[in-house]
Amino acid sequence: MEQRKHWWNGKWGRIARKDVYLRTNGDQWYVEQRAGGSEGTSHFFEYDSEDAALDMVRALLTGPDEWRELSVRPSAR
């Protein structure tokens, strides 16, 4: 699975931090919505197209938070 994009709401701490990830594996696209940092709770969404996955990402990034796109680390291949 390859991570394509990562967004963060700019807040620190288990209660306030939120992350959204866009990943792909073959023809499938995955969106992960995580609350609470690395030890937090995640919800996963699976899509057949990048456009559909990006529509979900846009929906998740709405609201009062100031979302930032973070760099994706190159895969270790």
mmCIF file of the N, C-alpha and C atoms, coordinates in Angstrom:
data_MODEL
# 
_entry.id   MODEL 
# 
loop_
_atom_site.group_PDB 
_atom_site.id 
_atom_site.type_symbol 
_atom_site.label_atom_id 
_atom_site.label_alt_id 
_atom_site.label_comp_id 
_atom_site.label_asym_id 
_atom_site.label_entity_id 
_atom_site.label_seq_id 
_atom_site.pdbx_PDB_ins_code 
_atom_site.Cartn_x 
_atom_site.Cartn_y 
_atom_site.Cartn_z 
_atom_site.occupancy 
_atom_site.B_iso_or_equiv 
_atom_site.pdbx_formal_charge 
_atom_site.auth_seq_id 
_atom_site.auth_comp_id 
_atom_site.auth_asym_id 
_atom_site.auth_atom_id 
_atom_site.pdbx_PDB_model_num 
ATOM 1   N N  . MET A 1 1  ? 0.849   -1.170 0.000  1.00 0.00 ? 1  MET A N  1 
ATOM 2   C CA . MET A 1 1  ? 0.000   0.000  0.000  1.00 0.00 ? 1  MET A CA 1 
ATOM 3   C C  . MET A 1 1  ? 0.896   1.236  0.000  1.00 0.00 ? 1  MET A C  1 
ATOM 4   N N  . GLU A 1 2  ? 0.548   2.198  -0.814 1.00 0.00 ? 2  GLU A N  1 
ATOM 5   C CA . GLU A 1 2  ? 1.332   3.426  -0.943 1.00 0.00 ? 2  GLU A CA 1 
ATOM 6   C C  . GLU A 1 2  ? 0.541   4.616  -0.416 1.00 0.00 ? 2  GLU A C  1 
ATOM 7   N N  . GLN A 1 3  ? 1.161   5.360  0.479  1.00 0.00 ? 3  GLN A N  1 
ATOM 8   C CA . GLN A 1 3  ? 0.526   6.573  0.985  1.00 0.00 ? 3  GLN A CA 1 
ATOM 9   C C  . GLN A 1 3  ? 0.777   7.702  -0.001 1.00 0.00 ? 3  GLN A C  1 
ATOM 10  N N  . ARG A 1 4  ? -0.283  8.359  -0.437 1.00 0.00 ? 4  ARG A N  1 
ATOM 11  C CA . ARG A 1 4  ? -0.167  9.439  -1.411 1.00 0.00 ? 4  ARG A CA 1 
ATOM 12  C C  . ARG A 1 4  ? -0.196  10.821 -0.768 1.00 0.00 ? 4  ARG A C  1 
ATOM 13  N N  . LYS A 1 5  ? -1.077  11.022 0.218  1.00 0.00 ? 5  LYS A N  1 
ATOM 14  C CA . LYS A 1 5  ? -1.194  12.336 0.844  1.00 0.00 ? 5  LYS A CA 1 
ATOM 15  C C  . LYS A 1 5  ? -1.547  12.164 2.315  1.00 0.00 ? 5  LYS A C  1 
ATOM 16  N N  . HIS A 1 6  ? -1.242  13.229 3.080  1.00 0.00 ? 6  HIS A N  1 
ATOM 17  C CA . HIS A 1 6  ? -1.522  13.236 4.512  1.00 0.00 ? 6  HIS A CA 1 
ATOM 18  C C  . HIS A 1 6  ? -1.864  14.665 4.907  1.00 0.00 ? 6  HIS A C  1 
ATOM 19  N N  . TRP A 1 7  ? -2.983  14.822 5.607  1.00 0.00 ? 7  TRP A N  1 
ATOM 20  C CA . TRP A 1 7  ? -3.388  16.123 6.124  1.00 0.00 ? 7  TRP A CA 1 
ATOM 21  C C  . TRP A 1 7  ? -3.481  16.034 7.637  1.00 0.00 ? 7  TRP A C  1 
ATOM 22  N N  . TRP A 1 8  ? -3.192  17.164 8.308  1.00 0.00 ? 8  TRP A N  1 
ATOM 23  C CA . TRP A 1 8  ? -3.199  17.251 9.766  1.00 0.00 ? 8  TRP A CA 1 
ATOM 24  C C  . TRP A 1 8  ? -3.893  18.548 10.139 1.00 0.00 ? 8  TRP A C  1 
ATOM 25  N N  . ASN A 1 9  ? -4.677  18.523 11.210 1.00 0.00 ? 9  ASN A N  1 
ATOM 26  C CA . ASN A 1 9  ? -5.419  19.719 11.600 1.00 0.00 ? 9  ASN A CA 1 
ATOM 27  C C  . ASN A 1 9  ? -4.570  20.729 12.371 1.00 0.00 ? 9  ASN A C  1 
ATOM 28  N N  . GLY A 1 10 ? -3.296  20.475 12.549 1.00 0.00 ? 10 GLY A N  1 
ATOM 29  C CA . GLY A 1 10 ? -2.396  21.446 13.167 1.00 0.00 ? 10 GLY A CA 1 
ATOM 30  C C  . GLY A 1 10 ? -2.448  21.496 14.680 1.00 0.00 ? 10 GLY A C  1 
ATOM 31  N N  . LYS A 1 11 ? -3.163  20.567 15.295 1.00 0.00 ? 11 LYS A N  1 
ATOM 32  C CA . LYS A 1 11 ? -3.296  20.576 16.754 1.00 0.00 ? 11 LYS A CA 1 
ATOM 33  C C  . LYS A 1 11 ? -2.540  19.399 17.348 1.00 0.00 ? 11 LYS A C  1 
ATOM 34  N N  . TRP A 1 12 ? -1.974  19.618 18.519 1.00 0.00 ? 12 TRP A N  1 
ATOM 35  C CA . TRP A 1 12 ? -1.212  18.595 19.225 1.00 0.00 ? 12 TRP A CA 1 
ATOM 36  C C  . TRP A 1 12 ? -2.060  17.993 20.326 1.00 0.00 ? 12 TRP A C  1 
ATOM 37  N N  . GLY A 1 13 ? -1.754  16.797 20.700 1.00 0.00 ? 13 GLY A N  1 
ATOM 38  C CA . GLY A 1 13 ? -2.419  16.154 21.828 1.00 0.00 ? 13 GLY A CA 1 
ATOM 39  C C  . GLY A 1 13 ? -3.441  15.129 21.383 1.00 0.00 ? 13 GLY A C  1 
ATOM 40  N N  . ARG A 1 14 ? -3.642  14.137 22.224 1.00 0.00 ? 14 ARG A N  1 
ATOM 41  C CA . ARG A 1 14 ? -4.528  13.035 21.883 1.00 0.00 ? 14 ARG A CA 1 
ATOM 42  C C  . ARG A 1 14 ? -5.968  13.478 21.675 1.00 0.00 ? 14 ARG A C  1 
ATOM 43  N N  . ILE A 1 15 ? -6.415  14.470 22.382 1.00 0.00 ? 15 ILE A N  1 
ATOM 44  C CA . ILE A 1 15 ? -7.811  14.890 22.268 1.00 0.00 ? 15 ILE A CA 1 
ATOM 45  C C  . ILE A 1 15 ? -8.041  15.734 21.022 1.00 0.00 ? 15 ILE A C  1 
ATOM 46  N N  . ALA A 1 16 ? -7.102  16.597 20.672 1.00 0.00 ? 16 ALA A N  1 
ATOM 47  C CA . ALA A 1 16 ? -7.325  17.577 19.608 1.00 0.00 ? 16 ALA A CA 1 
ATOM 48  C C  . ALA A 1 16 ? -6.829  17.147 18.229 1.00 0.00 ? 16 ALA A C  1 
ATOM 49  N N  . ARG A 1 17 ? -5.835  16.286 18.170 1.00 0.00 ? 17 ARG A N  1 
ATOM 50  C CA . ARG A 1 17 ? -5.207  15.974 16.879 1.00 0.00 ? 17 ARG A CA 1 
ATOM 51  C C  . ARG A 1 17 ? -6.117  15.138 15.988 1.00 0.00 ? 17 ARG A C  1 
ATOM 52  N N  . LYS A 1 18 ? -6.129  15.507 14.687 1.00 0.00 ? 18 LYS A N  1 
ATOM 53  C CA . LYS A 1 18 ? -6.845  14.735 13.673 1.00 0.00 ? 18 LYS A CA 1 
ATOM 54  C C  . LYS A 1 18 ? -5.956  14.622 12.441 1.00 0.00 ? 18 LYS A C  1 
ATOM 55  N N  . ASP A 1 19 ? -6.012  13.474 11.781 1.00 0.00 ? 19 ASP A N  1 
ATOM 56  C CA . ASP A 1 19 ? -5.254  13.228 10.561 1.00 0.00 ? 19 ASP A CA 1 
ATOM 57  C C  . ASP A 1 19 ? -6.166  12.585 9.531  1.00 0.00 ? 19 ASP A C  1 
ATOM 58  N N  . VAL A 1 20 ? -5.889  12.874 8.258  1.00 0.00 ? 20 VAL A N  1 
ATOM 59  C CA . VAL A 1 20 ? -6.569  12.218 7.144  1.00 0.00 ? 20 VAL A CA 1 
ATOM 60  C C  . VAL A 1 20 ? -5.482  11.749 6.180  1.00 0.00 ? 20 VAL A C  1 
ATOM 61  N N  . TYR A 1 21 ? -5.567  10.482 5.771  1.00 0.00 ? 21 TYR A N  1 
ATOM 62  C CA . TYR A 1 21 ? -4.579  9.887  4.871  1.00 0.00 ? 21 TYR A CA 1 
ATOM 63  C C  . TYR A 1 21 ? -5.270  9.407  3.600  1.00 0.00 ? 21 TYR A C  1 
ATOM 64  N N  . LEU A 1 22 ? -4.582  9.574  2.477  1.00 0.00 ? 22 LEU A N  1 
ATOM 65  C CA . LEU A 1 22 ? -5.017  9.023  1.200  1.00 0.00 ? 22 LEU A CA 1 
ATOM 66  C C  . LEU A 1 22 ? -3.988  7.993  0.776  1.00 0.00 ? 22 LEU A C  1 
ATOM 67  N N  . ARG A 1 23 ? -4.450  6.752  0.547  1.00 0.00 ? 23 ARG A N  1 
ATOM 68  C CA . ARG A 1 23 ? -3.541  5.667  0.170  1.00 0.00 ? 23 ARG A CA 1 
ATOM 69  C C  . ARG A 1 23 ? -4.108  4.924  -1.033 1.00 0.00 ? 23 ARG A C  1 
ATOM 70  N N  . THR A 1 24 ? -3.230  4.230  -1.732 1.00 0.00 ? 24 THR A N  1 
ATOM 71  C CA . THR A 1 24 ? -3.657  3.416  -2.867 1.00 0.00 ? 24 THR A CA 1 
ATOM 72  C C  . THR A 1 24 ? -2.951  2.074  -2.843 1.00 0.00 ? 24 THR A C  1 
ATOM 73  N N  . ASN A 1 25 ? -3.633  1.085  -3.393 1.00 0.00 ? 25 ASN A N  1 
ATOM 74  C CA . ASN A 1 25 ? -3.071  -0.251 -3.537 1.00 0.00 ? 25 ASN A CA 1 
ATOM 75  C C  . ASN A 1 25 ? -3.692  -0.842 -4.799 1.00 0.00 ? 25 ASN A C  1 
ATOM 76  N N  . GLY A 1 26 ? -2.923  -0.875 -5.869 1.00 0.00 ? 26 GLY A N  1 
ATOM 77  C CA . GLY A 1 26 ? -3.472  -1.330 -7.142 1.00 0.00 ? 26 GLY A CA 1 
ATOM 78  C C  . GLY A 1 26 ? -4.533  -0.357 -7.635 1.00 0.00 ? 26 GLY A C  1 
ATOM 79  N N  . ASP A 1 27 ? -5.735  -0.860 -7.912 1.00 0.00 ? 27 ASP A N  1 
ATOM 80  C CA . ASP A 1 27 ? -6.826  -0.029 -8.389 1.00 0.00 ? 27 ASP A CA 1 
ATOM 81  C C  . ASP A 1 27 ? -7.719  0.493  -7.271 1.00 0.00 ? 27 ASP A C  1 
ATOM 82  N N  . GLN A 1 28 ? -7.410  0.142  -6.031 1.00 0.00 ? 28 GLN A N  1 
ATOM 83  C CA . GLN A 1 28 ? -8.234  0.560  -4.899 1.00 0.00 ? 28 GLN A CA 1 
ATOM 84  C C  . GLN A 1 28 ? -7.631  1.787  -4.216 1.00 0.00 ? 28 GLN A C  1 
ATOM 85  N N  . TRP A 1 29 ? -8.513  2.650  -3.734 1.00 0.00 ? 29 TRP A N  1 
ATOM 86  C CA . TRP A 1 29 ? -8.114  3.866  -3.015 1.00 0.00 ? 29 TRP A CA 1 
ATOM 87  C C  . TRP A 1 29 ? -8.703  3.808  -1.623 1.00 0.00 ? 29 TRP A C  1 
ATOM 88  N N  . TYR A 1 30 ? -7.931  4.261  -0.633 1.00 0.00 ? 30 TYR A N  1 
ATOM 89  C CA . TYR A 1 30 ? -8.334  4.195  0.765  1.00 0.00 ? 30 TYR A CA 1 
ATOM 90  C C  . TYR A 1 30 ? -8.157  5.558  1.420  1.00 0.00 ? 30 TYR A C  1 
ATOM 91  N N  . VAL A 1 31 ? -9.133  5.922  2.235  1.00 0.00 ? 31 VAL A N  1 
ATOM 92  C CA . VAL A 1 31 ? -9.057  7.139  3.036  1.00 0.00 ? 31 VAL A CA 1 
ATOM 93  C C  . VAL A 1 31 ? -9.136  6.692  4.492  1.00 0.00 ? 31 VAL A C  1 
ATOM 94  N N  . GLU A 1 32 ? -8.207  7.188  5.300  1.00 0.00 ? 32 GLU A N  1 
ATOM 95  C CA . GLU A 1 32 ? -8.233  6.923  6.734  1.00 0.00 ? 32 GLU A CA 1 
ATOM 96  C C  . GLU A 1 32 ? -8.454  8.242  7.448  1.00 0.00 ? 32 GLU A C  1 
ATOM 97  N N  . GLN A 1 33 ? -9.444  8.271  8.317  1.00 0.00 ? 33 GLN A N  1 
ATOM 98  C CA . GLN A 1 33 ? -9.704  9.418  9.181  1.00 0.00 ? 33 GLN A CA 1 
ATOM 99  C C  . GLN A 1 33 ? -9.316  8.989  10.593 1.00 0.00 ? 33 GLN A C  1 
ATOM 100 N N  . ARG A 1 34 ? -8.313  9.670  11.170 1.00 0.00 ? 34 ARG A N  1 
ATOM 101 C CA . ARG A 1 34 ? -7.809  9.285  12.491 1.00 0.00 ? 34 ARG A CA 1 
ATOM 102 C C  . ARG A 1 34 ? -7.956  10.441 13.467 1.00 0.00 ? 34 ARG A C  1 
ATOM 103 N N  . ALA A 1 35 ? -8.465  10.149 14.642 1.00 0.00 ? 35 ALA A N  1 
ATOM 104 C CA . ALA A 1 35 ? -8.568  11.135 15.724 1.00 0.00 ? 35 ALA A CA 1 
ATOM 105 C C  . ALA A 1 35 ? -7.733  10.642 16.895 1.00 0.00 ? 35 ALA A C  1 
ATOM 106 N N  . GLY A 1 36 ? -6.913  11.527 17.460 1.00 0.00 ? 36 GLY A N  1 
ATOM 107 C CA . GLY A 1 36 ? -6.151  11.166 18.642 1.00 0.00 ? 36 GLY A CA 1 
ATOM 108 C C  . GLY A 1 36 ? -4.722  10.738 18.400 1.00 0.00 ? 36 GLY A C  1 
ATOM 109 N N  . GLY A 1 37 ? -4.162  11.055 17.248 1.00 0.00 ? 37 GLY A N  1 
ATOM 110 C CA . GLY A 1 37 ? -2.766  10.720 16.980 1.00 0.00 ? 37 GLY A CA 1 
ATOM 111 C C  . GLY A 1 37 ? -2.571  9.239  16.718 1.00 0.00 ? 37 GLY A C  1 
ATOM 112 N N  . SER A 1 38 ? -1.327  8.782  16.822 1.00 0.00 ? 38 SER A N  1 
ATOM 113 C CA . SER A 1 38 ? -0.997  7.399  16.466 1.00 0.00 ? 38 SER A CA 1 
ATOM 114 C C  . SER A 1 38 ? -1.700  6.372  17.352 1.00 0.00 ? 38 SER A C  1 
ATOM 115 N N  . GLU A 1 39 ? -2.072  6.757  18.556 1.00 0.00 ? 39 GLU A N  1 
ATOM 116 C CA . GLU A 1 39 ? -2.771  5.843  19.469 1.00 0.00 ? 39 GLU A CA 1 
ATOM 117 C C  . GLU A 1 39 ? -4.282  6.018  19.391 1.00 0.00 ? 39 GLU A C  1 
ATOM 118 N N  . GLY A 1 40 ? -4.748  6.830  18.444 1.00 0.00 ? 40 GLY A N  1 
ATOM 119 C CA . GLY A 1 40 ? -6.159  7.174  18.374 1.00 0.00 ? 40 GLY A CA 1 
ATOM 120 C C  . GLY A 1 40 ? -7.021  6.150  17.658 1.00 0.00 ? 40 GLY A C  1 
ATOM 121 N N  . THR A 1 41 ? -8.214  6.606  17.312 1.00 0.00 ? 41 THR A N  1 
ATOM 122 C CA . THR A 1 41 ? -9.217  5.782  16.651 1.00 0.00 ? 41 THR A CA 1 
ATOM 123 C C  . THR A 1 41 ? -9.282  6.140  15.179 1.00 0.00 ? 41 THR A C  1 
ATOM 124 N N  . SER A 1 42 ? -9.381  5.134  14.312 1.00 0.00 ? 42 SER A N  1 
ATOM 125 C CA . SER A 1 42 ? -9.436  5.360  12.873 1.00 0.00 ? 42 SER A CA 1 
ATOM 126 C C  . SER A 1 42 ? -10.729 4.829  12.274 1.00 0.00 ? 42 SER A C  1 
ATOM 127 N N  . HIS A 1 43 ? -11.164 5.504  11.222 1.00 0.00 ? 43 HIS A N  1 
ATOM 128 C CA . HIS A 1 43 ? -12.264 5.049  10.378 1.00 0.00 ? 43 HIS A CA 1 
ATOM 129 C C  . HIS A 1 43 ? -11.693 4.938  8.970  1.00 0.00 ? 43 HIS A C  1 
ATOM 130 N N  . PHE A 1 44 ? -12.030 3.860  8.275  1.00 0.00 ? 44 PHE A N  1 
ATOM 131 C CA . PHE A 1 44 ? -11.478 3.598  6.956  1.00 0.00 ? 44 PHE A CA 1 
ATOM 132 C C  . PHE A 1 44 ? -12.586 3.589  5.908  1.00 0.00 ? 44 PHE A C  1 
ATOM 133 N N  . PHE A 1 45 ? -12.268 4.128  4.741  1.00 0.00 ? 45 PHE A N  1 
ATOM 134 C CA . PHE A 1 45 ? -13.190 4.182  3.617  1.00 0.00 ? 45 PHE A CA 1 
ATOM 135 C C  . PHE A 1 45 ? -12.458 3.663  2.389  1.00 0.00 ? 45 PHE A C  1 
ATOM 136 N N  . GLU A 1 46 ? -13.127 2.842  1.577  1.00 0.00 ? 46 GLU A N  1 
ATOM 137 C CA . GLU A 1 46 ? -12.516 2.229  0.402  1.00 0.00 ? 46 GLU A CA 1 
ATOM 138 C C  . GLU A 1 46 ? -13.265 2.684  -0.852 1.00 0.00 ? 46 GLU A C  1 
ATOM 139 N N  . TYR A 1 47 ? -12.508 3.017  -1.926 1.00 0.00 ? 47 TYR A N  1 
ATOM 140 C CA . TYR A 1 47 ? -13.094 3.531  -3.157 1.00 0.00 ? 47 TYR A CA 1 
ATOM 141 C C  . TYR A 1 47 ? -12.449 2.881  -4.375 1.00 0.00 ? 47 TYR A C  1 
ATOM 142 N N  . ASP A 1 48 ? -13.198 2.886  -5.468 1.00 0.00 ? 48 ASP A N  1 
ATOM 143 C CA . ASP A 1 48 ? -12.710 2.324  -6.727 1.00 0.00 ? 48 ASP A CA 1 
ATOM 144 C C  . ASP A 1 48 ? -11.992 3.349  -7.597 1.00 0.00 ? 48 ASP A C  1 
ATOM 145 N N  . SER A 1 49 ? -12.051 4.633  -7.206 1.00 0.00 ? 49 SER A N  1 
ATOM 146 C CA . SER A 1 49 ? -11.389 5.660  -8.013 1.00 0.00 ? 49 SER A CA 1 
ATOM 147 C C  . SER A 1 49 ? -10.764 6.723  -7.117 1.00 0.00 ? 49 SER A C  1 
ATOM 148 N N  . GLU A 1 50 ? -9.734  7.353  -7.648 1.00 0.00 ? 50 GLU A N  1 
ATOM 149 C CA . GLU A 1 50 ? -9.073  8.445  -6.916 1.00 0.00 ? 50 GLU A CA 1 
ATOM 150 C C  . GLU A 1 50 ? -10.035 9.605  -6.726 1.00 0.00 ? 50 GLU A C  1 
ATOM 151 N N  . ASP A 1 51 ? -10.843 9.914  -7.740 1.00 0.00 ? 51 ASP A N  1 
ATOM 152 C CA . ASP A 1 51 ? -11.792 11.033 -7.626 1.00 0.00 ? 51 ASP A CA 1 
ATOM 153 C C  . ASP A 1 51 ? -12.772 10.829 -6.472 1.00 0.00 ? 51 ASP A C  1 
ATOM 154 N N  . ALA A 1 52 ? -13.301 9.621  -6.347 1.00 0.00 ? 52 ALA A N  1 
ATOM 155 C CA . ALA A 1 52 ? -14.242 9.328  -5.261 1.00 0.00 ? 52 ALA A CA 1 
ATOM 156 C C  . ALA A 1 52 ? -13.547 9.460  -3.899 1.00 0.00 ? 52 ALA A C  1 
ATOM 157 N N  . ALA A 1 53 ? -12.310 8.974  -3.801 1.00 0.00 ? 53 ALA A N  1 
ATOM 158 C CA . ALA A 1 53 ? -11.558 9.088  -2.549 1.00 0.00 ? 53 ALA A CA 1 
ATOM 159 C C  . ALA A 1 53 ? -11.292 10.547 -2.211 1.00 0.00 ? 53 ALA A C  1 
ATOM 160 N N  . LEU A 1 54 ? -10.923 11.348 -3.217 1.00 0.00 ? 54 LEU A N  1 
ATOM 161 C CA . LEU A 1 54 ? -10.656 12.768 -2.973 1.00 0.00 ? 54 LEU A CA 1 
ATOM 162 C C  . LEU A 1 54 ? -11.923 13.525 -2.592 1.00 0.00 ? 54 LEU A C  1 
ATOM 163 N N  . ASP A 1 55 ? -13.075 13.105 -3.107 1.00 0.00 ? 55 ASP A N  1 
ATOM 164 C CA . ASP A 1 55 ? -14.340 13.710 -2.673 1.00 0.00 ? 55 ASP A CA 1 
ATOM 165 C C  . ASP A 1 55 ? -14.540 13.496 -1.180 1.00 0.00 ? 55 ASP A C  1 
ATOM 166 N N  . MET A 1 56 ? -14.231 12.303 -0.693 1.00 0.00 ? 56 MET A N  1 
ATOM 167 C CA . MET A 1 56 ? -14.356 12.020 0.738  1.00 0.00 ? 56 MET A CA 1 
ATOM 168 C C  . MET A 1 56 ? -13.351 12.839 1.540  1.00 0.00 ? 56 MET A C  1 
ATOM 169 N N  . VAL A 1 57 ? -12.119 12.944 1.049  1.00 0.00 ? 57 VAL A N  1 
ATOM 170 C CA . VAL A 1 57 ? -11.109 13.755 1.733  1.00 0.00 ? 57 VAL A CA 1 
ATOM 171 C C  . VAL A 1 57 ? -11.605 15.189 1.874  1.00 0.00 ? 57 VAL A C  1 
ATOM 172 N N  . ARG A 1 58 ? -12.112 15.772 0.785  1.00 0.00 ? 58 ARG A N  1 
ATOM 173 C CA . ARG A 1 58 ? -12.618 17.156 0.839  1.00 0.00 ? 58 ARG A CA 1 
ATOM 174 C C  . ARG A 1 58 ? -13.729 17.289 1.874  1.00 0.00 ? 58 ARG A C  1 
ATOM 175 N N  . ALA A 1 59 ? -14.605 16.310 1.949  1.00 0.00 ? 59 ALA A N  1 
ATOM 176 C CA . ALA A 1 59 ? -15.689 16.348 2.936  1.00 0.00 ? 59 ALA A CA 1 
ATOM 177 C C  . ALA A 1 59 ? -15.144 16.283 4.359  1.00 0.00 ? 59 ALA A C  1 
ATOM 178 N N  . LEU A 1 60 ? -14.118 15.461 4.573  1.00 0.00 ? 60 LEU A N  1 
ATOM 179 C CA . LEU A 1 60 ? -13.538 15.326 5.914  1.00 0.00 ? 60 LEU A CA 1 
ATOM 180 C C  . LEU A 1 60 ? -12.765 16.566 6.344  1.00 0.00 ? 60 LEU A C  1 
ATOM 181 N N  . LEU A 1 61 ? -12.254 17.323 5.384  1.00 0.00 ? 61 LEU A N  1 
ATOM 182 C CA . LEU A 1 61 ? -11.443 18.503 5.721  1.00 0.00 ? 61 LEU A CA 1 
ATOM 183 C C  . LEU A 1 61 ? -12.270 19.766 5.901  1.00 0.00 ? 61 LEU A C  1 
ATOM 184 N N  . THR A 1 62 ? -13.584 19.667 5.810  1.00 0.00 ? 62 THR A N  1 
ATOM 185 C CA . THR A 1 62 ? -14.427 20.845 6.038  1.00 0.00 ? 62 THR A CA 1 
ATOM 186 C C  . THR A 1 62 ? -14.577 21.080 7.532  1.00 0.00 ? 62 THR A C  1 
ATOM 187 N N  . GLY A 1 63 ? -14.887 22.298 7.889  1.00 0.00 ? 63 GLY A N  1 
ATOM 188 C CA . GLY A 1 63 ? -15.093 22.625 9.294  1.00 0.00 ? 63 GLY A CA 1 
ATOM 189 C C  . GLY A 1 63 ? -14.118 23.673 9.778  1.00 0.00 ? 63 GLY A C  1 
ATOM 190 N N  . PRO A 1 64 ? -14.081 23.869 11.085 1.00 0.00 ? 64 PRO A N  1 
ATOM 191 C CA . PRO A 1 64 ? -13.302 24.975 11.655 1.00 0.00 ? 64 PRO A CA 1 
ATOM 192 C C  . PRO A 1 64 ? -11.795 24.759 11.719 1.00 0.00 ? 64 PRO A C  1 
ATOM 193 N N  . ASP A 1 65 ? -11.330 23.511 11.591 1.00 0.00 ? 65 ASP A N  1 
ATOM 194 C CA . ASP A 1 65 ? -9.891  23.256 11.696 1.00 0.00 ? 65 ASP A CA 1 
ATOM 195 C C  . ASP A 1 65 ? -9.135  23.841 10.507 1.00 0.00 ? 65 ASP A C  1 
ATOM 196 N N  . GLU A 1 66 ? -7.878  24.214 10.743 1.00 0.00 ? 66 GLU A N  1 
ATOM 197 C CA . GLU A 1 66 ? -7.001  24.717 9.683  1.00 0.00 ? 66 GLU A CA 1 
ATOM 198 C C  . GLU A 1 66 ? -6.099  23.571 9.237  1.00 0.00 ? 66 GLU A C  1 
ATOM 199 N N  . TRP A 1 67 ? -6.561  22.826 8.250  1.00 0.00 ? 67 TRP A N  1 
ATOM 200 C CA . TRP A 1 67 ? -5.852  21.641 7.792  1.00 0.00 ? 67 TRP A CA 1 
ATOM 201 C C  . TRP A 1 67 ? -4.595  21.999 7.011  1.00 0.00 ? 67 TRP A C  1 
ATOM 202 N N  . ARG A 1 68 ? -3.553  21.200 7.204  1.00 0.00 ? 68 ARG A N  1 
ATOM 203 C CA . ARG A 1 68 ? -2.274  21.367 6.499  1.00 0.00 ? 68 ARG A CA 1 
ATOM 204 C C  . ARG A 1 68 ? -1.936  20.061 5.807  1.00 0.00 ? 68 ARG A C  1 
ATOM 205 N N  . GLU A 1 69 ? -1.477  20.174 4.569  1.00 0.00 ? 69 GLU A N  1 
ATOM 206 C CA . GLU A 1 69 ? -1.008  18.975 3.880  1.00 0.00 ? 69 GLU A CA 1 
ATOM 207 C C  . GLU A 1 69 ? 0.450   18.754 4.257  1.00 0.00 ? 69 GLU A C  1 
ATOM 208 N N  . LEU A 1 70 ? 0.758   17.557 4.713  1.00 0.00 ? 70 LEU A N  1 
ATOM 209 C CA . LEU A 1 70 ? 2.118   17.210 5.114  1.00 0.00 ? 70 LEU A CA 1 
ATOM 210 C C  . LEU A 1 70 ? 2.782   16.439 3.997  1.00 0.00 ? 70 LEU A C  1 
ATOM 211 N N  . SER A 1 71 ? 4.101   16.497 3.960  1.00 0.00 ? 71 SER A N  1 
ATOM 212 C CA . SER A 1 71 ? 4.865   15.741 2.961  1.00 0.00 ? 71 SER A CA 1 
ATOM 213 C C  . SER A 1 71 ? 4.749   14.257 3.238  1.00 0.00 ? 71 SER A C  1 
ATOM 214 N N  . VAL A 1 72 ? 4.726   13.489 2.182  1.00 0.00 ? 72 VAL A N  1 
ATOM 215 C CA . VAL A 1 72 ? 4.710   12.035 2.299  1.00 0.00 ? 72 VAL A CA 1 
ATOM 216 C C  . VAL A 1 72 ? 6.142   11.554 2.179  1.00 0.00 ? 72 VAL A C  1 
ATOM 217 N N  . ARG A 1 73 ? 6.550   10.706 3.101  1.00 0.00 ? 73 ARG A N  1 
ATOM 218 C CA . ARG A 1 73 ? 7.905   10.141 3.042  1.00 0.00 ? 73 ARG A CA 1 
ATOM 219 C C  . ARG A 1 73 ? 7.994   9.168  1.877  1.00 0.00 ? 73 ARG A C  1 
ATOM 220 N N  . PRO A 1 74 ? 9.079   9.193  1.138  1.00 0.00 ? 74 PRO A N  1 
ATOM 221 C CA . PRO A 1 74 ? 9.239   8.220  0.035  1.00 0.00 ? 74 PRO A CA 1 
ATOM 222 C C  . PRO A 1 74 ? 9.247   6.807  0.578  1.00 0.00 ? 74 PRO A C  1 
ATOM 223 N N  . SER A 1 75 ? 8.654   5.893  -0.178 1.00 0.00 ? 75 SER A N  1 
ATOM 224 C CA . SER A 1 75 ? 8.626   4.506  0.268  1.00 0.00 ? 75 SER A CA 1 
ATOM 225 C C  . SER A 1 75 ? 10.035  3.914  0.204  1.00 0.00 ? 75 SER A C  1 
ATOM 226 N N  . ALA A 1 76 ? 10.307  2.984  1.118  1.00 0.00 ? 76 ALA A N  1 
ATOM 227 C CA . ALA A 1 76 ? 11.626  2.347  1.186  1.00 0.00 ? 76 ALA A CA 1 
ATOM 228 C C  . ALA A 1 76 ? 11.627  1.104  0.312  1.00 0.00 ? 76 ALA A C  1 
ATOM 229 N N  . ARG A 1 77 ? 11.774  1.271  -0.981 1.00 0.00 ? 77 ARG A N  1 
ATOM 230 C CA . ARG A 1 77 ? 11.799  0.128  -1.896 1.00 0.00 ? 77 ARG A CA 1 
ATOM 231 C C  . ARG A 1 77 ? 13.169  -0.087 -2.425 1.00 0.00 ? 77 ARG A C  1 
# 
